[in-house]
Amino acid sequence: MVGQQSYATTFETGTVTRWIRRATLIATAVLSAILLASYPLLPDLIPTHFNLAGEADGYGPSWTVFVIGGLLCALICATAWLSTRPQVLSFPVVVTQENSQLVFRESERMMVWVSASLLIAYVGTAISIWGGYGAPAFIAGILGLVLATIVGVKRTLSAA
């Protein structure tokens, strides 16, 4: 972290990264609003846990939709916020004037893709809460989360 703050002024965000972050935040807000609006229509018990086959094997009261939705929404917003401030992240490499733009840009991309992957998992969760089969979207989101992290760390290390 030493010296990284002074390099933050030279950091530039890519256009695609900026649009993915915006789309993720807008979609999260829309999905959260739809989920909250559908609350009165939910059954008394909603699925809260699924086995590997994607079948519900745990249920909870319908108010848990606020907990599940709130946590996912908070995670998505937090990772999107962190993506705008990569200089606050800890790096396993020395950030210098020469490599700061590349290191910060790659770590920003990683956090944006982590946020987008969490949104996909949130979509799968919402589909399941509404009684549909959301396991494919949830699993895709979790795999995206793992892939975004692995690729992002590798690219950030390579940028140094």
DSSP file with accessible surface (Angstrom, degrees, kcal/mol):
  #  RESIDUE AA STRUCTURE BP1 BP2  ACC     N-H-->O    O-->H-N    N-H-->O    O-->H-N    TCO  KAPPA ALPHA  PHI   PSI    X-CA   Y-CA   Z-CA
    1    1 A M    >>        0   0  107      0, 0.0     3,-1.6     0, 0.0     4,-0.6   0.000 360.0 360.0 360.0 -19.9    0.0    0.0    0.0
    2    2 A V  T 34  -     0   0  144      1,-0.3    93,-0.2     2,-0.1     0, 0.0  -0.363 360.0  -1.9 -61.5 123.8    3.0    2.3    0.5
    3    3 A G  T 3> S+     0   0   35     -2,-0.1     4,-0.7     1,-0.1     3,-0.4   0.328  99.2 111.9  81.9  -8.5    3.0    4.9   -2.3
    4    4 A Q  H X>  +     0   0    5     -3,-1.6     3,-0.7     1,-0.2     4,-0.7   0.848  68.0  62.8 -69.1 -31.7    0.0    3.5   -4.1
    5    5 A Q  H >< S+     0   0  105     -4,-0.6     3,-0.9     1,-0.2     4,-0.4   0.883  99.2  54.7 -60.9 -38.6   -2.2    6.6   -3.2
    6    6 A S  H 34 S+     0   0   74     -3,-0.4     3,-0.4     1,-0.2    -1,-0.2   0.780 107.1  51.1 -68.5 -24.2    0.1    8.9   -5.2
    7    7 A Y  H X< S+     0   0   44     -3,-0.7     3,-1.4    -4,-0.7     4,-0.3   0.595  87.5  84.7 -85.7 -11.9   -0.3    6.7   -8.3
    8    8 A A  G X< S+     0   0   21     -3,-0.9     3,-1.3    -4,-0.7    -1,-0.2   0.798  78.5  65.5 -63.1 -27.3   -4.1    6.7   -8.1
    9    9 A T  G 3  S+     0   0  126     -3,-0.4    -1,-0.3    -4,-0.4    -2,-0.1   0.749  99.8  51.5 -69.5 -20.7   -4.3   10.0  -10.0
   10   10 A T  G <  S+     0   0   55     -3,-1.4     2,-0.3    -4,-0.1    -1,-0.3   0.467  84.0 115.2 -92.7  -1.4   -2.9    8.4  -13.1
   11   11 A F    <   -     0   0   31     -3,-1.3     2,-0.4    -4,-0.3    90,-0.1  -0.515  45.8-168.9 -75.8 130.4   -5.4    5.5  -13.1
   12   12 A E        -     0   0  130     -2,-0.3     2,-0.3    89,-0.1    -2,-0.0  -0.976  14.3-136.1-122.3 135.9   -7.9    5.4  -16.0
   13   13 A T        -     0   0   36     -2,-0.4     2,-0.1     1,-0.1    92,-0.0  -0.698  22.1-121.1 -89.1 140.0  -10.9    3.2  -16.3
   14   14 A G     >  -     0   0    5     -2,-0.3     4,-2.3    91,-0.1     5,-0.2  -0.425  18.3-122.7 -75.9 152.9  -11.7    1.4  -19.6
   15   15 A T  H  > S+     0   0   89      2,-0.2     4,-2.3     1,-0.2     5,-0.2   0.919 110.6  48.5 -62.9 -45.8  -15.0    2.1  -21.3
   16   16 A V  H  > S+     0   0  107      1,-0.2     4,-2.5     2,-0.2     5,-0.2   0.932 111.6  50.2 -63.2 -43.7  -16.2   -1.5  -21.3
   17   17 A T  H  > S+     0   0    9      1,-0.2     4,-2.3     2,-0.2    -1,-0.2   0.920 109.7  50.9 -60.1 -43.9  -15.3   -1.9  -17.6
   18   18 A R  H  X S+     0   0   82     -4,-2.3     4,-2.3     1,-0.2    -1,-0.2   0.920 112.0  46.9 -61.3 -42.8  -17.3    1.2  -16.8
   19   19 A W  H  X S+     0   0  151     -4,-2.3     4,-2.8     2,-0.2     5,-0.2   0.877 110.1  52.0 -70.0 -37.1  -20.4    0.0  -18.7
   20   20 A I  H  X S+     0   0   33     -4,-2.5     4,-2.5     2,-0.2    -1,-0.2   0.932 110.9  48.8 -63.6 -42.6  -20.2   -3.5  -17.1
   21   21 A R  H  X S+     0   0   25     -4,-2.3     4,-2.3    -5,-0.2    -2,-0.2   0.946 113.9  45.8 -62.0 -46.1  -20.1   -1.9  -13.6
   22   22 A R  H  X S+     0   0  113     -4,-2.3     4,-2.6     1,-0.2     5,-0.2   0.930 113.2  48.7 -62.7 -46.5  -23.0    0.4  -14.4
   23   23 A A  H  X S+     0   0   56     -4,-2.8     4,-2.8     1,-0.2     5,-0.2   0.895 110.9  51.7 -61.8 -39.4  -25.1   -2.4  -16.0
   24   24 A T  H  X S+     0   0    6     -4,-2.5     4,-2.3    -5,-0.2    -1,-0.2   0.932 112.0  45.3 -63.3 -45.1  -24.4   -4.6  -12.9
   25   25 A L  H  X S+     0   0   64     -4,-2.3     4,-2.2     2,-0.2    -2,-0.2   0.912 114.7  47.6 -67.6 -40.3  -25.5   -1.9  -10.5
   26   26 A I  H  X S+     0   0  116     -4,-2.6     4,-2.6     2,-0.2     5,-0.2   0.944 113.3  47.9 -65.4 -46.2  -28.7   -1.0  -12.5
   27   27 A A  H  X S+     0   0   38     -4,-2.8     4,-2.9     1,-0.2     5,-0.2   0.884 110.6  52.6 -63.4 -36.7  -29.6   -4.7  -12.9
   28   28 A T  H  X S+     0   0    1     -4,-2.3     4,-2.6    -5,-0.2    -1,-0.2   0.928 110.6  47.2 -64.0 -43.7  -29.1   -5.3   -9.1
   29   29 A A  H  X S+     0   0   60     -4,-2.2     4,-2.3     2,-0.2    -2,-0.2   0.928 114.4  46.7 -63.9 -43.1  -31.4   -2.4   -8.3
   30   30 A V  H  X S+     0   0   80     -4,-2.6     4,-2.6     2,-0.2     5,-0.2   0.939 113.6  47.5 -65.3 -47.1  -34.1   -3.6  -10.7
   31   31 A L  H  X S+     0   0   20     -4,-2.9     4,-2.7     1,-0.2    -2,-0.2   0.915 112.2  50.2 -62.0 -41.1  -33.9   -7.2   -9.5
   32   32 A S  H  X S+     0   0   18     -4,-2.6     4,-2.6    -5,-0.2    -1,-0.2   0.913 110.9  49.2 -63.4 -41.7  -34.0   -6.0   -5.8
   33   33 A A  H  X S+     0   0   58     -4,-2.3     4,-2.6     2,-0.2    -2,-0.2   0.918 112.8  47.0 -63.9 -42.6  -37.0   -3.9   -6.5
   34   34 A I  H  X S+     0   0   88     -4,-2.6     4,-1.9     2,-0.2    -2,-0.2   0.919 112.2  50.6 -65.1 -42.4  -38.8   -6.7   -8.3
   35   35 A L  H  < S+     0   0    6     -4,-2.7     4,-0.4    -5,-0.2    -2,-0.2   0.924 113.1  45.4 -62.6 -42.7  -38.0   -9.1   -5.5
   36   36 A L  H >< S+     0   0   96     -4,-2.6     3,-1.1     1,-0.2    -2,-0.2   0.898 111.5  52.3 -68.0 -39.5  -39.3   -6.7   -2.9
   37   37 A A  H 3< S+     0   0   77     -4,-2.6    -1,-0.2     1,-0.2    -2,-0.2   0.823 108.9  50.9 -66.0 -29.7  -42.4   -6.0   -4.9
   38   38 A S  T >X S+     0   0   17     -4,-1.9     3,-1.4     1,-0.2     4,-0.6   0.507  81.4  99.5 -85.9  -2.8  -43.1   -9.7   -5.2
   39   39 A Y  G X4 S+     0   0   68     -3,-1.1     3,-1.6    -4,-0.4    -1,-0.2   0.890  77.2  54.4 -52.9 -45.1  -42.8  -10.3   -1.4
   40   40 A P  G 34 S+     0   0  105      0, 0.0    -1,-0.3     0, 0.0    -2,-0.1   0.775 107.5  53.2 -63.4 -20.1  -46.5  -10.3   -0.7
   41   41 A L  G <4 S+     0   0  150     -3,-1.4    -2,-0.2    -4,-0.2    -3,-0.1   0.546  86.5 106.1 -89.9  -7.9  -46.9  -13.0   -3.3
   42   42 A L  S << S-     0   0   19     -3,-1.6     4,-0.1    -4,-0.6    20,-0.1  -0.398  75.1-111.7 -73.2 149.1  -44.3  -15.4   -1.8
   43   43 A P        -     0   0   77      0, 0.0    -1,-0.1     0, 0.0    19,-0.1  -0.238  33.9-101.9 -69.8 168.9  -45.4  -18.5    0.0
   44   44 A D  S    S+     0   0  141      1,-0.1    18,-1.6    17,-0.1     2,-0.4   0.834 111.5  43.6 -62.5 -34.0  -44.9  -18.7    3.8
   45   45 A L  E    S-A   61   0A 107     16,-0.2    -1,-0.1    17,-0.1    17,-0.0  -0.962  71.4-175.3-115.0 132.2  -41.8  -20.9    3.2
   46   46 A I  E     -A   60   0A   0     14,-2.9    14,-2.4    -2,-0.4     2,-0.2  -0.897  36.0 -95.4-121.5 153.1  -39.2  -20.2    0.6
   47   47 A P  E     +A   59   0A  21      0, 0.0    12,-0.3     0, 0.0     3,-0.1  -0.459  41.3 168.8 -67.1 136.3  -36.2  -22.3   -0.4
   48   48 A T  E     +     0   0A  59     10,-2.9     2,-0.3     1,-0.3    11,-0.2   0.461  62.9  33.5-123.9  -9.7  -33.0  -21.2    1.3
   49   49 A H  E     -A   58   0A 112      9,-1.4     8,-2.3    11,-0.0     9,-1.3  -0.996  61.8-163.5-149.7 147.4  -30.6  -24.1    0.4
   50   50 A F  E     -A   56   0A  68     -2,-0.3     6,-0.2     6,-0.3     2,-0.1  -0.958  16.0-129.1-133.3 148.5  -30.2  -26.4   -2.5
   51   51 A N    >   -     0   0   57      4,-2.5     3,-1.9    -2,-0.3     7,-0.0  -0.234  46.3 -87.1 -83.3-177.7  -28.3  -29.7   -3.0
   52   52 A L  T 3  S+     0   0  179      1,-0.3    -1,-0.1     2,-0.1    -2,-0.0   0.733 127.9  59.8 -66.4 -20.7  -25.9  -30.3   -5.9
   53   53 A A  T 3  S-     0   0   57      2,-0.1    -1,-0.3     1,-0.0     3,-0.1   0.496 118.9-110.4 -83.1  -2.9  -28.8  -31.3   -8.2
   54   54 A G  S <  S+     0   0    9     -3,-1.9     2,-0.4     1,-0.3    81,-0.3   0.591  73.4 137.8  85.2  11.3  -30.3  -27.9   -7.7
   55   55 A E        -     0   0  121      1,-0.1    -4,-2.5    78,-0.1    -1,-0.3  -0.730  61.4-107.8 -93.5 138.8  -33.2  -29.2   -5.7
   56   56 A A  E     +A   50   0A  32     -2,-0.4    -6,-0.3    -6,-0.2     3,-0.1  -0.431  44.0 163.1 -64.4 128.9  -34.4  -27.3   -2.6
   57   57 A D  E     +     0   0A  85     -8,-2.3     2,-0.3     1,-0.2    -7,-0.2   0.239  62.5  49.0-130.0  10.1  -33.4  -29.1    0.6
   58   58 A G  E     -A   49   0A  19     -9,-1.3   -10,-2.9    -7,-0.0    -9,-1.4  -0.984  62.8-171.2-149.8 138.7  -33.8  -26.3    3.1
   59   59 A Y  E     +A   47   0A 141     -2,-0.3   -14,-0.0   -12,-0.3     0, 0.0  -0.922   4.0 179.1-130.1 155.3  -36.6  -23.8    3.6
   60   60 A G  E     -A   46   0A   8    -14,-2.4   -14,-2.9    -2,-0.3   -11,-0.0  -0.923  41.6 -70.5-145.4 171.5  -37.1  -20.7    5.7
   61   61 A P  E >   -A   45   0A  50      0, 0.0     3,-2.1     0, 0.0   -16,-0.2  -0.237  49.4-109.4 -64.0 156.0  -39.8  -18.1    6.3
   62   62 A S  T >  S+     0   0   18    -18,-1.6     3,-1.9     1,-0.3     4,-0.2   0.773 112.9  71.3 -61.9 -23.9  -40.5  -15.7    3.5
   63   63 A W  T >> S+     0   0  144      1,-0.3     3,-1.7   -19,-0.2     4,-0.7   0.703  78.0  79.2 -67.7 -14.5  -38.9  -12.8    5.4
   64   64 A T  H <> S+     0   0   20     -3,-2.1     4,-3.0     1,-0.3     5,-0.3   0.703  73.7  78.4 -66.0 -14.0  -35.5  -14.4    4.7
   65   65 A V  H <> S+     0   0    3     -3,-1.9     4,-2.5     1,-0.2     5,-0.3   0.860  90.9  53.6 -60.1 -31.5  -35.8  -12.9    1.2
   66   66 A F  H <> S+     0   0   96     -3,-1.7     4,-1.9    -4,-0.2    -1,-0.2   0.891 111.3  44.5 -69.3 -37.7  -34.8   -9.6    2.9
   67   67 A V  H  X S+     0   0   73     -4,-0.7     4,-2.6     2,-0.2     5,-0.2   0.956 118.3  41.8 -70.4 -51.2  -31.7  -11.2    4.4
   68   68 A I  H  X S+     0   0   40     -4,-3.0     4,-2.4     2,-0.2     5,-0.2   0.950 120.2  43.0 -62.2 -50.7  -30.7  -13.1    1.2
   69   69 A G  H  X S+     0   0    6     -4,-2.5     4,-2.7    -5,-0.3     5,-0.2   0.904 114.5  51.1 -63.3 -40.8  -31.4  -10.2   -1.1
   70   70 A G  H  X S+     0   0   39     -4,-1.9     4,-2.6    -5,-0.3    -2,-0.2   0.914 111.0  47.3 -64.2 -43.0  -29.8   -7.7    1.2
   71   71 A L  H  X S+     0   0  111     -4,-2.6     4,-2.5     2,-0.2    -2,-0.2   0.934 115.1  45.0 -65.3 -45.9  -26.6   -9.7    1.6
   72   72 A L  H  X S+     0   0   26     -4,-2.4     4,-2.5    -5,-0.2     5,-0.2   0.922 114.1  49.5 -64.9 -41.5  -26.3  -10.2   -2.2
   73   73 A C  H  X S+     0   0   35     -4,-2.7     4,-2.6    -5,-0.2     5,-0.2   0.927 111.8  49.0 -62.0 -43.6  -27.1   -6.6   -2.9
   74   74 A A  H  X S+     0   0   58     -4,-2.6     4,-2.6    -5,-0.2    -2,-0.2   0.912 111.6  49.2 -63.6 -42.0  -24.6   -5.4   -0.4
   75   75 A L  H  X S+     0   0   90     -4,-2.5     4,-2.5     2,-0.2     5,-0.2   0.917 112.2  47.9 -63.5 -43.4  -21.9   -7.7   -1.8
   76   76 A I  H  X S+     0   0    0     -4,-2.5     4,-2.2     1,-0.2    -2,-0.2   0.941 114.9  45.0 -63.4 -46.8  -22.5   -6.6   -5.3
   77   77 A C  H  X S+     0   0   56     -4,-2.6     4,-2.6    -5,-0.2    -2,-0.2   0.897 112.7  51.6 -65.3 -38.9  -22.5   -2.9   -4.4
   78   78 A A  H  X S+     0   0   49     -4,-2.6     4,-2.7    -5,-0.2    -2,-0.2   0.923 111.6  45.4 -65.9 -43.3  -19.3   -3.3   -2.2
   79   79 A T  H  X S+     0   0   16     -4,-2.5     4,-1.8     2,-0.2    -1,-0.2   0.885 113.0  51.0 -69.9 -34.0  -17.4   -5.1   -5.0
   80   80 A A  H  X S+     0   0    3     -4,-2.2     4,-0.7    -5,-0.2    -2,-0.2   0.921 111.8  47.8 -65.8 -41.5  -18.5   -2.5   -7.5
   81   81 A W  H >< S+     0   0  132     -4,-2.6     3,-1.2     1,-0.2     4,-0.4   0.932 110.7  51.1 -63.8 -45.0  -17.4    0.3   -5.1
   82   82 A L  H >< S+     0   0   48     -4,-2.7     3,-1.5     1,-0.3    -1,-0.2   0.838 100.7  63.7 -61.7 -31.6  -14.1   -1.4   -4.6
   83   83 A S  H 3< S+     0   0    0     -4,-1.8    -1,-0.3     1,-0.3    -2,-0.2   0.774  99.4  53.7 -65.4 -23.1  -13.6   -1.6   -8.3
   84   84 A T  T << S+     0   0   51     -3,-1.2    -1,-0.3    -4,-0.7    -2,-0.2   0.554 114.1  43.0 -85.0  -7.5  -13.5    2.2   -8.5
   85   85 A R    X   +     0   0   91     -3,-1.5     3,-1.9    -4,-0.4     4,-0.3  -0.456  61.6 154.2-133.5  59.7  -10.8    2.3   -5.8
   86   86 A P  G >   +     0   0    0      0, 0.0     3,-1.6     0, 0.0    -1,-0.1   0.779  66.7  73.8 -63.7 -20.2   -8.2   -0.4   -6.7
   87   87 A Q  G 3  S+     0   0   30      1,-0.3   -83,-0.1    -3,-0.1   -82,-0.1   0.699  89.3  59.4 -67.5 -15.9   -5.5    1.5   -4.9
   88   88 A V  G <  S+     0   0   57     -3,-1.9    -1,-0.3    -6,-0.2     2,-0.1   0.592  88.1  95.2 -86.2 -10.2   -7.0    0.5   -1.6
   89   89 A L  S <  S-     0   0   33     -3,-1.6     2,-0.4    -4,-0.3    18,-0.0  -0.421  80.9-116.0 -75.9 156.2   -6.6   -3.2   -2.4
   90   90 A S        -     0   0  112     -2,-0.1    -2,-0.1     2,-0.0    -1,-0.1  -0.786  30.3-160.1 -92.9 135.5   -3.5   -5.1   -1.2
   91   91 A F        -     0   0   31     -2,-0.4     4,-0.1     2,-0.2    12,-0.0  -0.922  23.4-141.2-117.5 143.2   -1.3   -6.4   -3.9
   92   92 A P  S    S+     0   0  107      0, 0.0     2,-0.3     0, 0.0    -1,-0.1   0.275  88.2  63.8 -83.1  12.0    1.3   -9.2   -3.6
   93   93 A V  S    S-     0   0   37     63,-0.0     2,-0.5     0, 0.0    -2,-0.2  -0.890  95.6 -97.6-128.7 162.2    3.6   -7.1   -5.9
   94   94 A V        -     0   0  115     -2,-0.3     2,-0.6   -93,-0.0     5,-0.1  -0.685  34.2-142.2 -81.4 127.2    5.2   -3.7   -5.6
   95   95 A V        +     0   0   10     -2,-0.5     2,-0.2   -93,-0.2   -88,-0.1  -0.838  27.6 177.3 -93.0 121.3    3.2   -1.0   -7.3
   96   96 A T     >  -     0   0   43     -2,-0.6     4,-1.7     1,-0.1     3,-0.0  -0.675  46.6-100.1-115.8 173.0    5.5    1.5   -9.0
   97   97 A Q  T  4 S+     0   0   98     -2,-0.2     4,-0.4     1,-0.2    -1,-0.1   0.894 122.5  50.6 -57.8 -38.6    4.9    4.6  -11.1
   98   98 A E  T  4 S+     0   0  159      1,-0.2     4,-0.3     2,-0.1    -1,-0.2   0.850 120.8  29.5 -71.9 -38.0    5.6    2.5  -14.2
   99   99 A N  T  > S+     0   0   19      1,-0.1     4,-2.8     2,-0.1     5,-0.3   0.495  91.7  95.4-103.3  -2.6    3.2   -0.4  -13.5
  100  100 A S  H  X S+     0   0    1     -4,-1.7     4,-2.8     1,-0.2     5,-0.3   0.897  83.4  52.2 -59.7 -42.7    0.5    1.3  -11.4
  101  101 A Q  H  > S+     0   0   47     -4,-0.4     4,-2.2     1,-0.2    -1,-0.2   0.944 115.2  41.5 -59.3 -47.1   -1.8    1.9  -14.4
  102  102 A L  H  > S+     0   0   95     -4,-0.3     4,-2.4     2,-0.2     5,-0.2   0.924 116.4  47.8 -68.2 -44.5   -1.7   -1.7  -15.5
  103  103 A V  H  X S+     0   0    0     -4,-2.8     4,-2.3    56,-0.2     5,-0.2   0.948 115.9  44.1 -63.4 -47.4   -1.9   -3.2  -11.9
  104  104 A F  H  X S+     0   0    0     -4,-2.8     4,-2.3    -5,-0.3    -1,-0.2   0.905 113.5  51.0 -65.3 -39.7   -4.9   -0.9  -11.0
  105  105 A R  H  X S+     0   0   71     -4,-2.2     4,-2.4    -5,-0.3    -1,-0.2   0.915 111.7  46.5 -66.5 -41.6   -6.7   -1.5  -14.3
  106  106 A E  H  X S+     0   0   19     -4,-2.4     4,-2.2     2,-0.2    -1,-0.2   0.906 113.3  48.5 -68.3 -38.6   -6.4   -5.3  -14.0
  107  107 A S  H  X S+     0   0    1     -4,-2.3     4,-2.2    -5,-0.2    -2,-0.2   0.878 110.3  52.6 -70.3 -32.9   -7.5   -5.3  -10.4
  108  108 A E  H  X S+     0   0    0     -4,-2.3     4,-2.3    -5,-0.2    -2,-0.2   0.942 109.2  49.4 -63.5 -46.6  -10.5   -3.0  -11.3
  109  109 A R  H  X S+     0   0   68     -4,-2.4     4,-2.5     1,-0.2     5,-0.2   0.909 109.3  52.7 -58.0 -43.5  -11.5   -5.4  -14.1
  110  110 A M  H  X S+     0   0   31     -4,-2.2     4,-2.4     1,-0.2    -1,-0.2   0.944 110.5  46.4 -59.2 -47.1  -11.3   -8.3  -11.7
  111  111 A M  H  X S+     0   0   22     -4,-2.2     4,-2.4     1,-0.2    -1,-0.2   0.872 111.0  52.5 -67.2 -34.3  -13.6   -6.6   -9.1
  112  112 A V  H  X S+     0   0    1     -4,-2.3     4,-2.4     2,-0.2    -1,-0.2   0.930 111.7  45.8 -66.1 -42.3  -16.1   -5.6  -11.9
  113  113 A W  H  X S+     0   0  129     -4,-2.5     4,-2.3     2,-0.2    -2,-0.2   0.852 110.4  53.7 -71.0 -32.1  -16.3   -9.2  -13.1
  114  114 A V  H  X S+     0   0   14     -4,-2.4     4,-2.3    -5,-0.2    -2,-0.2   0.940 110.4  48.0 -62.4 -45.4  -16.6  -10.5   -9.5
  115  115 A S  H  X S+     0   0    1     -4,-2.4     4,-1.8     1,-0.2    -2,-0.2   0.924 111.9  48.7 -60.9 -45.0  -19.5   -8.0   -9.1
  116  116 A A  H  X S+     0   0   12     -4,-2.4     4,-1.8     1,-0.2    -1,-0.2   0.893 110.4  51.8 -64.2 -38.0  -21.2   -9.2  -12.4
  117  117 A S  H  X S+     0   0    7     -4,-2.3     4,-2.1     1,-0.2    -1,-0.2   0.895 106.9  52.8 -66.0 -39.1  -20.8  -12.8  -11.3
  118  118 A L  H  X S+     0   0   18     -4,-2.3     4,-2.3     1,-0.2    -1,-0.2   0.876 105.8  55.2 -63.0 -36.2  -22.4  -12.1   -8.0
  119  119 A L  H  X S+     0   0   22     -4,-1.8     4,-2.5     2,-0.2    -2,-0.2   0.920 105.6  51.1 -62.2 -41.9  -25.3  -10.6   -9.9
  120  120 A I  H  X S+     0   0   75     -4,-1.8     4,-2.2     1,-0.2    -2,-0.2   0.921 110.6  48.7 -63.0 -41.0  -25.8  -13.8  -12.0
  121  121 A A  H  X S+     0   0    2     -4,-2.1     4,-2.3     1,-0.2    -1,-0.2   0.895 109.7  53.3 -64.2 -36.5  -25.8  -15.8   -8.7
  122  122 A Y  H  X S+     0   0    4     -4,-2.3     4,-2.7     2,-0.2    -2,-0.2   0.902 106.5  52.1 -64.7 -40.6  -28.4  -13.3   -7.4
  123  123 A V  H  X S+     0   0   55     -4,-2.5     4,-2.6     2,-0.2    -1,-0.2   0.937 110.3  48.4 -61.1 -46.4  -30.6  -13.8  -10.5
  124  124 A G  H  X S+     0   0    0     -4,-2.2     4,-2.1     1,-0.2    -2,-0.2   0.902 111.4  50.3 -60.9 -39.2  -30.4  -17.6   -9.9
  125  125 A T  H  X S+     0   0   21     -4,-2.3     4,-2.5     2,-0.2    -2,-0.2   0.929 110.6  48.9 -64.0 -45.2  -31.3  -17.1   -6.2
  126  126 A A  H  X S+     0   0    0     -4,-2.7     4,-2.2     2,-0.2     6,-0.2   0.917 109.6  51.9 -62.9 -42.2  -34.3  -14.9   -7.1
  127  127 A I  H  <>S+     0   0   60     -4,-2.6     5,-2.8     1,-0.2    -1,-0.2   0.924 111.5  47.9 -60.1 -42.9  -35.6  -17.4   -9.7
  128  128 A S  H ><5S+     0   0    7     -4,-2.1     3,-1.5     1,-0.2    -1,-0.2   0.894 108.5  53.4 -65.8 -39.7  -35.4  -20.1   -7.0
  129  129 A I  H 3<5S+     0   0    5     -4,-2.5    -1,-0.2     1,-0.3    -2,-0.2   0.890 106.4  53.5 -62.5 -36.6  -37.2  -17.9   -4.5
  130  130 A W  T 3<5S-     0   0  103     -4,-2.2    -1,-0.3    -5,-0.2    -2,-0.2   0.443 127.8-100.2 -78.7   0.6  -40.0  -17.4   -7.0
  131  131 A G  T < 5S+     0   0   67     -3,-1.5    -3,-0.2     1,-0.3    -2,-0.1   0.487  84.4 119.5  96.9   4.6  -40.3  -21.2   -7.4
  132  132 A G  S   <S-     0   0   41     -5,-2.8     2,-1.1    -6,-0.2    -1,-0.3  -0.211  77.4 -90.1 -91.1-174.7  -38.4  -21.6  -10.6
  133  133 A Y        +     0   0  147      1,-0.2     4,-0.2    -3,-0.1    -5,-0.1  -0.765  54.0 157.9-100.3  89.3  -35.2  -23.6  -11.4
  134  134 A G     >  +     0   0    2     -2,-1.1     4,-2.5     1,-0.2     3,-0.2   0.422  41.0 102.7 -94.0   2.4  -32.5  -21.0  -10.7
  135  135 A A  H  > S+     0   0   10    -81,-0.3     4,-3.1     1,-0.2     5,-0.3   0.884  77.0  54.5 -57.5 -42.9  -29.7  -23.5  -10.1
  136  136 A P  H  > S+     0   0   76      0, 0.0     4,-2.4     0, 0.0    -1,-0.2   0.933 112.6  42.9 -59.9 -42.5  -28.1  -23.0  -13.6
  137  137 A A  H  > S+     0   0   24     -4,-0.2     4,-2.4    -3,-0.2    -2,-0.2   0.919 115.1  49.9 -68.0 -41.4  -27.8  -19.3  -13.1
  138  138 A F  H  X S+     0   0   87     -4,-2.5     4,-2.3     2,-0.2    -1,-0.2   0.944 113.4  45.3 -62.1 -46.4  -26.6  -19.6   -9.5
  139  139 A I  H  X S+     0   0   82     -4,-3.1     4,-2.9     1,-0.2     5,-0.2   0.911 111.9  52.4 -65.0 -41.0  -23.9  -22.2  -10.5
  140  140 A A  H  X S+     0   0   49     -4,-2.4     4,-2.6    -5,-0.3    -1,-0.2   0.904 109.7  50.4 -60.6 -40.0  -22.9  -20.0  -13.5
  141  141 A G  H  X S+     0   0    1     -4,-2.4     4,-2.2     2,-0.2    -2,-0.2   0.918 111.5  46.5 -64.2 -42.5  -22.5  -17.1  -11.1
  142  142 A I  H  X S+     0   0   66     -4,-2.3     4,-2.3     2,-0.2    -2,-0.2   0.923 113.9  47.8 -67.8 -42.3  -20.4  -19.0   -8.7
  143  143 A L  H  X S+     0   0  113     -4,-2.9     4,-2.8     1,-0.2    -2,-0.2   0.902 111.6  51.3 -63.9 -39.0  -18.2  -20.4  -11.5
  144  144 A G  H  X S+     0   0   21     -4,-2.6     4,-3.1    -5,-0.2     5,-0.2   0.890 107.7  53.3 -62.7 -38.7  -17.9  -16.9  -12.9
  145  145 A L  H  X S+     0   0   45     -4,-2.2     4,-2.0     2,-0.2    -2,-0.2   0.938 112.0  43.7 -61.4 -46.6  -16.8  -15.7   -9.5
  146  146 A V  H  X S+     0   0   77     -4,-2.3     4,-2.6     2,-0.2     5,-0.2   0.941 116.4  47.0 -64.8 -46.7  -14.1  -18.3   -9.2
  147  147 A L  H  X S+     0   0  111     -4,-2.8     4,-2.9     1,-0.2     5,-0.4   0.921 111.0  51.3 -63.0 -44.7  -12.9  -17.7  -12.8
  148  148 A A  H  X S+     0   0   15     -4,-3.1     4,-2.3     1,-0.2    -1,-0.2   0.894 112.5  47.3 -60.4 -39.0  -12.9  -13.9  -12.4
  149  149 A T  H  X S+     0   0   61     -4,-2.0     4,-2.6    -5,-0.2     5,-0.3   0.946 114.7  44.2 -68.8 -47.4  -10.8  -14.2   -9.3
  150  150 A I  H  X S+     0   0  107     -4,-2.6     4,-2.3     2,-0.2    -2,-0.2   0.953 119.2  41.7 -63.4 -50.7   -8.3  -16.6  -10.8
  151  151 A V  H  X S+     0   0   64     -4,-2.9     4,-2.9    -5,-0.2     5,-0.2   0.918 115.3  51.7 -64.1 -41.9   -7.9  -14.7  -14.1
  152  152 A G  H  X S+     0   0    5     -4,-2.3     4,-2.4    -5,-0.4    -2,-0.2   0.916 111.1  45.9 -63.0 -43.6   -7.9  -11.3  -12.3
  153  153 A V  H  X S+     0   0   64     -4,-2.6     4,-2.7     2,-0.2     5,-0.2   0.936 114.0  49.3 -65.0 -43.7   -5.2  -12.3   -9.9
  154  154 A K  H  X S+     0   0  135     -4,-2.3     4,-2.3    -5,-0.3    -2,-0.2   0.935 113.8  45.3 -60.7 -46.3   -3.1  -13.8  -12.7
  155  155 A R  H  X S+     0   0  116     -4,-2.9     4,-1.5     2,-0.2    -1,-0.2   0.870 112.5  51.4 -67.6 -35.5   -3.5  -10.7  -14.9
  156  156 A T  H  X S+     0   0    7     -4,-2.4     4,-0.8    -5,-0.2    -2,-0.2   0.923 111.6  47.0 -66.7 -42.3   -2.7   -8.4  -12.0
  157  157 A L  H >< S+     0   0   76     -4,-2.7     3,-0.7     1,-0.2    -2,-0.2   0.896 111.8  51.1 -64.6 -38.5    0.4  -10.3  -11.2
  158  158 A S  H 3< S+     0   0   84     -4,-2.3    -1,-0.2     1,-0.2    -2,-0.2   0.801 102.0  61.6 -68.3 -28.6    1.4  -10.3  -14.8
  159  159 A A  H 3<        0   0   19     -4,-1.5   -56,-0.2     1,-0.2    -1,-0.2   0.741 360.0 360.0 -70.6 -22.6    0.9   -6.5  -15.0
  160  160 A A    <<        0   0   58     -4,-0.8    -1,-0.2    -3,-0.7    -2,-0.2   0.756 360.0 360.0 -84.0 360.0    3.6   -6.0  -12.4
